[in-house]
Structures are given as C-alpha cells and as structure tokens.
Amino acid sequence: MRDESAPQERQFVRKGCFMGGVLERLQTAMYLTLTAAFLGVALSALVAVLVAAAPLKLLALIDRHA
C-alpha cells in the first residue's frame, strides 16, 4: 500500500508546488499592474496641474510687463 500511495502524494506535492508558482507569478503580475496604474494616475495628475497652472503663469507674466 505504501507503494501505491507514495506516487499520489508526490503528484499532489508537485501539483501544489505548480499552483504555488502560478499564484506567485499572478501576484507579481498584479503588483506590476497596480504599480503601473498608480504611476499613470500620478503622471496624469501632474500633467493636469501643470496644464492648469500654465495660463496663470502666463497672466502673471503679462501683468508684470504691463
């Protein structure tokens, strides 16, 4: 009986290791995706602030010269 159960246990361990590897890769991909999304949102916010501030700076320059 030991000979029959041993291959099943080994197969279970291999399958568990395989699933662990898949989940680890999935988690890494998720972290990379979330990091990229956060950087994209941060960059978009920075560009929006710079675009919104540009007319105000332009008006300030015009007022100085006038």
PDB file with SEQRES, HELIX, SHEET and CRYST1 records, atoms N, CA, C and O in Angstrom:
SEQRES   1 A   66  MET ARG ASP GLU SER ALA PRO GLN GLU ARG GLN PHE VAL          
SEQRES   2 A   66  ARG LYS GLY CYS PHE MET GLY GLY VAL LEU GLU ARG LEU          
SEQRES   3 A   66  GLN THR ALA MET TYR LEU THR LEU THR ALA ALA PHE LEU          
SEQRES   4 A   66  GLY VAL ALA LEU SER ALA LEU VAL ALA VAL LEU VAL ALA          
SEQRES   5 A   66  ALA ALA PRO LEU LYS LEU LEU ALA LEU ILE ASP ARG HIS          
SEQRES   6 A   66  ALA                                                          
HELIX    1 AA1 ARG A    2  HIS A   65  1                                  64    
CRYST1    1.000    1.000    1.000  90.00  90.00  90.00 P 1           1          
ATOM      1  N   MET A   1       0.819  -1.198   0.000  1.00  0.00           N  
ATOM      2  CA  MET A   1       0.000   0.000   0.000  1.00  0.00           C  
ATOM      3  C   MET A   1       0.860   1.258   0.000  1.00  0.00           C  
ATOM      4  O   MET A   1       0.476   2.274  -0.579  1.00  0.00           O  
ATOM      5  N   ARG A   2       1.976   1.197   0.621  1.00  0.00           N  
ATOM      6  CA  ARG A   2       2.835   2.379   0.616  1.00  0.00           C  
ATOM      7  C   ARG A   2       3.276   2.735  -0.796  1.00  0.00           C  
ATOM      8  O   ARG A   2       3.367   3.910  -1.152  1.00  0.00           O  
ATOM      9  N   ASP A   3       3.548   1.713  -1.594  1.00  0.00           N  
ATOM     10  CA  ASP A   3       3.990   1.972  -2.959  1.00  0.00           C  
ATOM     11  C   ASP A   3       2.891   2.639  -3.784  1.00  0.00           C  
ATOM     12  O   ASP A   3       3.182   3.448  -4.664  1.00  0.00           O  
ATOM     13  N   GLU A   4       1.635   2.306  -3.505  1.00  0.00           N  
ATOM     14  CA  GLU A   4       0.537   2.899  -4.263  1.00  0.00           C  
ATOM     15  C   GLU A   4       0.245   4.327  -3.808  1.00  0.00           C  
ATOM     16  O   GLU A   4      -0.094   5.171  -4.639  1.00  0.00           O  
ATOM     17  N   SER A   5       0.365   4.618  -2.526  1.00  0.00           N  
ATOM     18  CA  SER A   5       0.032   5.950  -2.035  1.00  0.00           C  
ATOM     19  C   SER A   5       1.170   6.940  -2.251  1.00  0.00           C  
ATOM     20  O   SER A   5       0.932   8.142  -2.368  1.00  0.00           O  
ATOM     21  N   ALA A   6       2.377   6.455  -2.303  1.00  0.00           N  
ATOM     22  CA  ALA A   6       3.519   7.357  -2.458  1.00  0.00           C  
ATOM     23  C   ALA A   6       3.462   8.159  -3.758  1.00  0.00           C  
ATOM     24  O   ALA A   6       3.679   9.371  -3.721  1.00  0.00           O  
ATOM     25  N   PRO A   7       3.178   7.534  -4.912  1.00  0.00           N  
ATOM     26  CA  PRO A   7       3.112   8.347  -6.132  1.00  0.00           C  
ATOM     27  C   PRO A   7       2.005   9.398  -6.079  1.00  0.00           C  
ATOM     28  O   PRO A   7       2.162  10.498  -6.610  1.00  0.00           O  
ATOM     29  N   GLN A   8       0.890   9.060  -5.441  1.00  0.00           N  
ATOM     30  CA  GLN A   8      -0.191  10.046  -5.335  1.00  0.00           C  
ATOM     31  C   GLN A   8       0.241  11.223  -4.474  1.00  0.00           C  
ATOM     32  O   GLN A   8      -0.058  12.372  -4.799  1.00  0.00           O  
ATOM     33  N   GLU A   9       0.933  10.950  -3.392  1.00  0.00           N  
ATOM     34  CA  GLU A   9       1.411  12.032  -2.540  1.00  0.00           C  
ATOM     35  C   GLU A   9       2.416  12.897  -3.285  1.00  0.00           C  
ATOM     36  O   GLU A   9       2.376  14.124  -3.198  1.00  0.00           O  
ATOM     37  N   ARG A  10       3.308  12.256  -4.012  1.00  0.00           N  
ATOM     38  CA  ARG A  10       4.289  13.021  -4.782  1.00  0.00           C  
ATOM     39  C   ARG A  10       3.593  13.872  -5.841  1.00  0.00           C  
ATOM     40  O   ARG A  10       3.952  15.028  -6.066  1.00  0.00           O  
ATOM     41  N   GLN A  11       2.597  13.279  -6.482  1.00  0.00           N  
ATOM     42  CA  GLN A  11       1.870  14.023  -7.505  1.00  0.00           C  
ATOM     43  C   GLN A  11       1.156  15.220  -6.874  1.00  0.00           C  
ATOM     44  O   GLN A  11       1.120  16.301  -7.462  1.00  0.00           O  
ATOM     45  N   PHE A  12       0.597  15.034  -5.697  1.00  0.00           N  
ATOM     46  CA  PHE A  12      -0.077  16.129  -5.007  1.00  0.00           C  
ATOM     47  C   PHE A  12       0.912  17.234  -4.659  1.00  0.00           C  
ATOM     48  O   PHE A  12       0.610  18.418  -4.807  1.00  0.00           O  
ATOM     49  N   VAL A  13       2.088  16.842  -4.200  1.00  0.00           N  
ATOM     50  CA  VAL A  13       3.102  17.840  -3.846  1.00  0.00           C  
ATOM     51  C   VAL A  13       3.529  18.606  -5.086  1.00  0.00           C  
ATOM     52  O   VAL A  13       3.666  19.829  -5.043  1.00  0.00           O  
ATOM     53  N   ARG A  14       3.739  17.906  -6.181  1.00  0.00           N  
ATOM     54  CA  ARG A  14       4.129  18.588  -7.417  1.00  0.00           C  
ATOM     55  C   ARG A  14       3.038  19.549  -7.873  1.00  0.00           C  
ATOM     56  O   ARG A  14       3.322  20.675  -8.281  1.00  0.00           O  
ATOM     57  N   LYS A  15       1.792  19.098  -7.801  1.00  0.00           N  
ATOM     58  CA  LYS A  15       0.690  19.958  -8.210  1.00  0.00           C  
ATOM     59  C   LYS A  15       0.605  21.179  -7.295  1.00  0.00           C  
ATOM     60  O   LYS A  15       0.353  22.288  -7.766  1.00  0.00           O  
ATOM     61  N   GLY A  16       0.812  20.983  -5.996  1.00  0.00           N  
ATOM     62  CA  GLY A  16       0.797  22.103  -5.067  1.00  0.00           C  
ATOM     63  C   GLY A  16       1.904  23.092  -5.354  1.00  0.00           C  
ATOM     64  O   GLY A  16       1.687  24.302  -5.293  1.00  0.00           O  
ATOM     65  N   CYS A  17       3.080  22.598  -5.664  1.00  0.00           N  
ATOM     66  CA  CYS A  17       4.193  23.487  -5.998  1.00  0.00           C  
ATOM     67  C   CYS A  17       3.898  24.248  -7.282  1.00  0.00           C  
ATOM     68  O   CYS A  17       4.204  25.434  -7.401  1.00  0.00           O  
ATOM     69  N   PHE A  18       3.299  23.549  -8.242  1.00  0.00           N  
ATOM     70  CA  PHE A  18       2.956  24.198  -9.508  1.00  0.00           C  
ATOM     71  C   PHE A  18       1.949  25.317  -9.281  1.00  0.00           C  
ATOM     72  O   PHE A  18       2.105  26.414  -9.818  1.00  0.00           O  
ATOM     73  N   MET A  19       0.917  25.044  -8.487  1.00  0.00           N  
ATOM     74  CA  MET A  19      -0.091  26.069  -8.219  1.00  0.00           C  
ATOM     75  C   MET A  19       0.517  27.229  -7.446  1.00  0.00           C  
ATOM     76  O   MET A  19       0.163  28.386  -7.672  1.00  0.00           O  
ATOM     77  N   GLY A  20       1.439  26.917  -6.528  1.00  0.00           N  
ATOM     78  CA  GLY A  20       2.107  27.988  -5.793  1.00  0.00           C  
ATOM     79  C   GLY A  20       2.897  28.885  -6.726  1.00  0.00           C  
ATOM     80  O   GLY A  20       2.904  30.105  -6.566  1.00  0.00           O  
ATOM     81  N   GLY A  21       3.564  28.280  -7.705  1.00  0.00           N  
ATOM     82  CA  GLY A  21       4.314  29.067  -8.682  1.00  0.00           C  
ATOM     83  C   GLY A  21       3.408  29.928  -9.535  1.00  0.00           C  
ATOM     84  O   GLY A  21       3.729  31.076  -9.841  1.00  0.00           O  
ATOM     85  N   VAL A  22       2.268  29.364  -9.919  1.00  0.00           N  
ATOM     86  CA  VAL A  22       1.314  30.123 -10.734  1.00  0.00           C  
ATOM     87  C   VAL A  22       0.761  31.292  -9.933  1.00  0.00           C  
ATOM     88  O   VAL A  22       0.665  32.410 -10.440  1.00  0.00           O  
ATOM     89  N   LEU A  23       0.398  31.032  -8.684  1.00  0.00           N  
ATOM     90  CA  LEU A  23      -0.143  32.110  -7.851  1.00  0.00           C  
ATOM     91  C   LEU A  23       0.906  33.176  -7.580  1.00  0.00           C  
ATOM     92  O   LEU A  23       0.586  34.363  -7.517  1.00  0.00           O  
ATOM     93  N   GLU A  24       2.150  32.762  -7.421  1.00  0.00           N  
ATOM     94  CA  GLU A  24       3.219  33.732  -7.185  1.00  0.00           C  
ATOM     95  C   GLU A  24       3.416  34.621  -8.415  1.00  0.00           C  
ATOM     96  O   GLU A  24       3.608  35.830  -8.292  1.00  0.00           O  
ATOM     97  N   ARG A  25       3.368  34.015  -9.591  1.00  0.00           N  
ATOM     98  CA  ARG A  25       3.502  34.808 -10.820  1.00  0.00           C  
ATOM     99  C   ARG A  25       2.306  35.724 -11.006  1.00  0.00           C  
ATOM    100  O   ARG A  25       2.455  36.866 -11.441  1.00  0.00           O  
ATOM    101  N   LEU A  26       1.130  35.231 -10.681  1.00  0.00           N  
ATOM    102  CA  LEU A  26      -0.072  36.050 -10.794  1.00  0.00           C  
ATOM    103  C   LEU A  26      -0.005  37.235  -9.839  1.00  0.00           C  
ATOM    104  O   LEU A  26      -0.388  38.350 -10.193  1.00  0.00           O  
ATOM    105  N   GLN A  27       0.480  36.988  -8.633  1.00  0.00           N  
ATOM    106  CA  GLN A  27       0.610  38.064  -7.657  1.00  0.00           C  
ATOM    107  C   GLN A  27       1.634  39.097  -8.125  1.00  0.00           C  
ATOM    108  O   GLN A  27       1.414  40.300  -7.983  1.00  0.00           O  
ATOM    109  N   THR A  28       2.745  38.632  -8.679  1.00  0.00           N  
ATOM    110  CA  THR A  28       3.755  39.554  -9.192  1.00  0.00           C  
ATOM    111  C   THR A  28       3.185  40.389 -10.332  1.00  0.00           C  
ATOM    112  O   THR A  28       3.414  41.597 -10.392  1.00  0.00           O  
ATOM    113  N   ALA A  29       2.448  39.756 -11.232  1.00  0.00           N  
ATOM    114  CA  ALA A  29       1.835  40.486 -12.342  1.00  0.00           C  
ATOM    115  C   ALA A  29       0.831  41.507 -11.829  1.00  0.00           C  
ATOM    116  O   ALA A  29       0.729  42.608 -12.369  1.00  0.00           O  
ATOM    117  N   MET A  30       0.091  41.144 -10.789  1.00  0.00           N  
ATOM    118  CA  MET A  30      -0.881  42.071 -10.221  1.00  0.00           C  
ATOM    119  C   MET A  30      -0.179  43.284  -9.608  1.00  0.00           C  
ATOM    120  O   MET A  30      -0.615  44.419  -9.797  1.00  0.00           O  
ATOM    121  N   TYR A  31       0.908  43.039  -8.873  1.00  0.00           N  
ATOM    122  CA  TYR A  31       1.649  44.154  -8.284  1.00  0.00           C  
ATOM    123  C   TYR A  31       2.232  45.066  -9.359  1.00  0.00           C  
ATOM    124  O   TYR A  31       2.196  46.289  -9.223  1.00  0.00           O  
ATOM    125  N   LEU A  32       2.766  44.480 -10.424  1.00  0.00           N  
ATOM    126  CA  LEU A  32       3.311  45.298 -11.508  1.00  0.00           C  
ATOM    127  C   LEU A  32       2.216  46.116 -12.181  1.00  0.00           C  
ATOM    128  O   LEU A  32       2.428  47.280 -12.520  1.00  0.00           O  
ATOM    129  N   THR A  33       1.049  45.514 -12.375  1.00  0.00           N  
ATOM    130  CA  THR A  33      -0.065  46.224 -12.997  1.00  0.00           C  
ATOM    131  C   THR A  33      -0.540  47.370 -12.118  1.00  0.00           C  
ATOM    132  O   THR A  33      -0.783  48.474 -12.606  1.00  0.00           O  
ATOM    133  N   LEU A  34      -0.671  47.109 -10.826  1.00  0.00           N  
ATOM    134  CA  LEU A  34      -1.111  48.167  -9.914  1.00  0.00           C  
ATOM    135  C   LEU A  34      -0.084  49.287  -9.825  1.00  0.00           C  
ATOM    136  O   LEU A  34      -0.452  50.459  -9.747  1.00  0.00           O  
ATOM    137  N   THR A  35       1.198  48.939  -9.836  1.00  0.00           N  
ATOM    138  CA  THR A  35       2.247  49.958  -9.798  1.00  0.00           C  
ATOM    139  C   THR A  35       2.198  50.815 -11.055  1.00  0.00           C  
ATOM    140  O   THR A  35       2.301  52.039 -10.979  1.00  0.00           O  
ATOM    141  N   ALA A  36       2.042  50.177 -12.209  1.00  0.00           N  
ATOM    142  CA  ALA A  36       1.954  50.923 -13.466  1.00  0.00           C  
ATOM    143  C   ALA A  36       0.718  51.820 -13.479  1.00  0.00           C  
ATOM    144  O   ALA A  36       0.781  52.958 -13.945  1.00  0.00           O  
ATOM    145  N   ALA A  37      -0.392  51.316 -12.975  1.00  0.00           N  
ATOM    146  CA  ALA A  37      -1.616  52.123 -12.930  1.00  0.00           C  
ATOM    147  C   ALA A  37      -1.440  53.323 -12.004  1.00  0.00           C  
ATOM    148  O   ALA A  37      -1.865  54.429 -12.335  1.00  0.00           O  
ATOM    149  N   PHE A  38      -0.819  53.110 -10.851  1.00  0.00           N  
ATOM    150  CA  PHE A  38      -0.595  54.209  -9.913  1.00  0.00           C  
ATOM    151  C   PHE A  38       0.320  55.265 -10.526  1.00  0.00           C  
ATOM    152  O   PHE A  38       0.058  56.462 -10.410  1.00  0.00           O  
ATOM    153  N   LEU A  39       1.396  54.819 -11.179  1.00  0.00           N  
ATOM    154  CA  LEU A  39       2.302  55.777 -11.814  1.00  0.00           C  
ATOM    155  C   LEU A  39       1.598  56.534 -12.936  1.00  0.00           C  
ATOM    156  O   LEU A  39       1.845  57.724 -13.130  1.00  0.00           O  
ATOM    157  N   GLY A  40       0.732  55.859 -13.669  1.00  0.00           N  
ATOM    158  CA  GLY A  40      -0.024  56.528 -14.722  1.00  0.00           C  
ATOM    159  C   GLY A  40      -0.958  57.591 -14.170  1.00  0.00           C  
ATOM    160  O   GLY A  40      -1.055  58.686 -14.723  1.00  0.00           O  
ATOM    161  N   VAL A  41      -1.639  57.273 -13.092  1.00  0.00           N  
ATOM    162  CA  VAL A  41      -2.548  58.247 -12.472  1.00  0.00           C  
ATOM    163  C   VAL A  41      -1.755  59.424 -11.903  1.00  0.00           C  
ATOM    164  O   VAL A  41      -2.165  60.576 -12.045  1.00  0.00           O  
ATOM    165  N   ALA A  42      -0.626  59.139 -11.263  1.00  0.00           N  
ATOM    166  CA  ALA A  42       0.200  60.209 -10.693  1.00  0.00           C  
ATOM    167  C   ALA A  42       0.735  61.118 -11.795  1.00  0.00           C  
ATOM    168  O   ALA A  42       0.740  62.340 -11.645  1.00  0.00           O  
ATOM    169  N   LEU A  43       1.182  60.532 -12.889  1.00  0.00           N  
ATOM    170  CA  LEU A  43       1.693  61.333 -14.000  1.00  0.00           C  
ATOM    171  C   LEU A  43       0.582  62.163 -14.631  1.00  0.00           C  
ATOM    172  O   LEU A  43       0.800  63.320 -14.993  1.00  0.00           O  
ATOM    173  N   SER A  44      -0.596  61.586 -14.764  1.00  0.00           N  
ATOM    174  CA  SER A  44      -1.730  62.331 -15.319  1.00  0.00           C  
ATOM    175  C   SER A  44      -2.102  63.510 -14.421  1.00  0.00           C  
ATOM    176  O   SER A  44      -2.406  64.597 -14.911  1.00  0.00           O  
ATOM    177  N   ALA A  45      -2.079  63.292 -13.120  1.00  0.00           N  
ATOM    178  CA  ALA A  45      -2.391  64.380 -12.189  1.00  0.00           C  
ATOM    179  C   ALA A  45      -1.344  65.484 -12.279  1.00  0.00           C  
ATOM    180  O   ALA A  45      -1.679  66.668 -12.237  1.00  0.00           O  
ATOM    181  N   LEU A  46      -0.085  65.100 -12.402  1.00  0.00           N  
ATOM    182  CA  LEU A  46       0.981  66.098 -12.524  1.00  0.00           C  
ATOM    183  C   LEU A  46       0.818  66.916 -13.797  1.00  0.00           C  
ATOM    184  O   LEU A  46       0.965  68.138 -13.773  1.00  0.00           O  
ATOM    185  N   VAL A  47       0.520  66.261 -14.893  1.00  0.00           N  
ATOM    186  CA  VAL A  47       0.313  66.970 -16.161  1.00  0.00           C  
ATOM    187  C   VAL A  47      -0.902  67.882 -16.060  1.00  0.00           C  
ATOM    188  O   VAL A  47      -0.873  69.004 -16.566  1.00  0.00           O  
ATOM    189  N   ALA A  48      -1.964  67.422 -15.417  1.00  0.00           N  
ATOM    190  CA  ALA A  48      -3.165  68.252 -15.268  1.00  0.00           C  
ATOM    191  C   ALA A  48      -2.870  69.506 -14.450  1.00  0.00           C  
ATOM    192  O   ALA A  48      -3.354  70.590 -14.775  1.00  0.00           O  
ATOM    193  N   VAL A  49      -2.083  69.360 -13.400  1.00  0.00           N  
ATOM    194  CA  VAL A  49      -1.727  70.521 -12.574  1.00  0.00           C  
ATOM    195  C   VAL A  49      -0.869  71.492 -13.372  1.00  0.00           C  
ATOM    196  O   VAL A  49      -1.076  72.703 -13.306  1.00  0.00           O  
ATOM    197  N   LEU A  50       0.090  70.969 -14.123  1.00  0.00           N  
ATOM    198  CA  LEU A  50       0.950  71.850 -14.918  1.00  0.00           C  
ATOM    199  C   LEU A  50       0.167  72.561 -16.014  1.00  0.00           C  
ATOM    200  O   LEU A  50       0.404  73.739 -16.280  1.00  0.00           O  
ATOM    201  N   VAL A  51      -0.755  71.863 -16.646  1.00  0.00           N  
ATOM    202  CA  VAL A  51      -1.567  72.484 -17.697  1.00  0.00           C  
ATOM    203  C   VAL A  51      -2.494  73.537 -17.101  1.00  0.00           C  
ATOM    204  O   VAL A  51      -2.703  74.589 -17.705  1.00  0.00           O  
ATOM    205  N   ALA A  52      -3.047  73.268 -15.932  1.00  0.00           N  
ATOM    206  CA  ALA A  52      -3.943  74.237 -15.292  1.00  0.00           C  
ATOM    207  C   ALA A  52      -3.168  75.457 -14.797  1.00  0.00           C  
ATOM    208  O   ALA A  52      -3.710  76.562 -14.774  1.00  0.00           O  
ATOM    209  N   ALA A  53      -1.914  75.270 -14.401  1.00  0.00           N  
ATOM    210  CA  ALA A  53      -1.130  76.382 -13.867  1.00  0.00           C  
ATOM    211  C   ALA A  53      -0.519  77.239 -14.972  1.00  0.00           C  
ATOM    212  O   ALA A  53      -0.150  78.386 -14.719  1.00  0.00           O  
ATOM    213  N   ALA A  54      -0.406  76.718 -16.176  1.00  0.00           N  
ATOM    214  CA  ALA A  54       0.243  77.455 -17.263  1.00  0.00           C  
ATOM    215  C   ALA A  54      -0.459  78.780 -17.582  1.00  0.00           C  
ATOM    216  O   ALA A  54       0.230  79.793 -17.701  1.00  0.00           O  
ATOM    217  N   PRO A  55      -1.781  78.830 -17.728  1.00  0.00           N  
ATOM    218  CA  PRO A  55      -2.418  80.127 -18.012  1.00  0.00           C  
ATOM    219  C   PRO A  55      -2.223  81.141 -16.883  1.00  0.00           C  
ATOM    220  O   PRO A  55      -2.092  82.337 -17.140  1.00  0.00           O  
ATOM    221  N   LEU A  56      -2.205  80.670 -15.648  1.00  0.00           N  
ATOM    222  CA  LEU A  56      -1.995  81.598 -14.532  1.00  0.00           C  
ATOM    223  C   LEU A  56      -0.598  82.203 -14.580  1.00  0.00           C  
ATOM    224  O   LEU A  56      -0.423  83.394 -14.321  1.00  0.00           O  
ATOM    225  N   LYS A  57       0.390  81.387 -14.908  1.00  0.00           N  
ATOM    226  CA  LYS A  57       1.752  81.911 -15.034  1.00  0.00           C  
ATOM    227  C   LYS A  57       1.845  82.888 -16.201  1.00  0.00           C  
ATOM    228  O   LYS A  57       2.543  83.899 -16.124  1.00  0.00           O  
ATOM    229  N   LEU A  58       1.139  82.576 -17.272  1.00  0.00           N  
ATOM    230  CA  LEU A  58       1.141  83.460 -18.435  1.00  0.00           C  
ATOM    231  C   LEU A  58       0.505  84.801 -18.085  1.00  0.00           C  
ATOM    232  O   LEU A  58       1.012  85.850 -18.482  1.00  0.00           O  
ATOM    233  N   LEU A  59      -0.595  84.773 -17.348  1.00  0.00           N  
ATOM    234  CA  LEU A  59      -1.234  86.026 -16.922  1.00  0.00           C  
ATOM    235  C   LEU A  59      -0.322  86.822 -16.000  1.00  0.00           C  
ATOM    236  O   LEU A  59      -0.281  88.050 -16.081  1.00  0.00           O  
ATOM    237  N   ALA A  60       0.402  86.148 -15.134  1.00  0.00           N  
ATOM    238  CA  ALA A  60       1.322  86.840 -14.238  1.00  0.00           C  
ATOM    239  C   ALA A  60       2.443  87.505 -15.032  1.00  0.00           C  
ATOM    240  O   ALA A  60       2.853  88.616 -14.698  1.00  0.00           O  
ATOM    241  N   LEU A  61       2.939  86.857 -16.060  1.00  0.00           N  
ATOM    242  CA  LEU A  61       3.979  87.465 -16.897  1.00  0.00           C  
ATOM    243  C   LEU A  61       3.444  88.673 -17.653  1.00  0.00           C  
ATOM    244  O   LEU A  61       4.142  89.677 -17.797  1.00  0.00           O  
ATOM    245  N   ILE A  62       2.211  88.581 -18.133  1.00  0.00           N  
ATOM    246  CA  ILE A  62       1.615  89.709 -18.858  1.00  0.00           C  
ATOM    247  C   ILE A  62       1.427  90.891 -17.917  1.00  0.00           C  
ATOM    248  O   ILE A  62       1.681  92.032 -18.302  1.00  0.00           O  
ATOM    249  N   ASP A  63       0.984  90.634 -16.687  1.00  0.00           N  
ATOM    250  CA  ASP A  63       0.779  91.715 -15.721  1.00  0.00           C  
ATOM    251  C   ASP A  63       2.095  92.382 -15.347  1.00  0.00           C  
ATOM    252  O   ASP A  63       2.122  93.592 -15.120  1.00  0.00           O  
ATOM    253  N   ARG A  64       3.169  91.639 -15.276  1.00  0.00           N  
ATOM    254  CA  ARG A  64       4.468  92.231 -14.933  1.00  0.00           C  
ATOM    255  C   ARG A  64       4.943  93.181 -16.023  1.00  0.00           C  
ATOM    256  O   ARG A  64       5.504  94.239 -15.733  1.00  0.00           O  
ATOM    257  N   HIS A  65       4.719  92.803 -17.272  1.00  0.00           N  
ATOM    258  CA  HIS A  65       5.194  93.645 -18.373  1.00  0.00           C  
ATOM    259  C   HIS A  65       4.298  94.855 -18.590  1.00  0.00           C  
ATOM    260  O   HIS A  65       4.739  95.834 -19.191  1.00  0.00           O  
ATOM    261  N   ALA A  66       3.093  94.822 -18.135  1.00  0.00           N  
ATOM    262  CA  ALA A  66       2.163  95.928 -18.374  1.00  0.00           C  
ATOM    263  C   ALA A  66       2.346  97.057 -17.388  1.00  0.00           C  
ATOM    264  O   ALA A  66       1.636  98.060 -17.459  1.00  0.00           O  
TER     265      ALA A  66                                                      
END                                                                             
